[in-house]
């Protein structure tokens, strides 16, 4: 029961229930070009459970992770953690990082422009921002943990305000991934079919977080039991990058701070 109440926004690889989401997140870390990491000063905003530290830190000169709370895993030797309440990066100097990673974070930040201004401030000239966030078109329902989600044109416009040298690609899934996505959507639609007054879109977010978490985790649990082979066997390389369109699962932004 406790597992069913744990927020679906912080995931790891301890349970196959969350395997689809976990592998989708891991994919983004795995496609970061090594040239943005190797011997670089790297800052990650919103490190969550900290699995990115094991994936990336060893390649960098130093890896600094920030979040509201410290991840449970031990930090690698060349990594550090700082408690930070985004969007502001208190105590982090201007022009100090070669690469900033911001995966699945900006949708939680009320002042998204402030976040991008802060990222630009701490990047060195010529430094790169790597950012992912969900595509609103592909969301199953309103997510009360998200302040907003972006349509493709809105994502491009937001990033372009702060980083004229930016590209927005899409993260997509192969047939295995999309089979899971379609079954997930069908189940979630069935669970919410009694919401005839569309309260999920009308109630304040704080009232929906508990029910959303419970329904989301119940749905993932039953999907694991129903299509166990699909759920368990999804891997990060079942996802891929491609030119942006409205059917991508996430956006993958690469932006450069002008020198």
Order of alpha helices (4+ residues) and beta strands (2+ residues): alpha-alpha-beta-alpha-beta-beta-beta-alpha-beta-alpha-beta-alpha-alpha-alpha-alpha-beta-beta
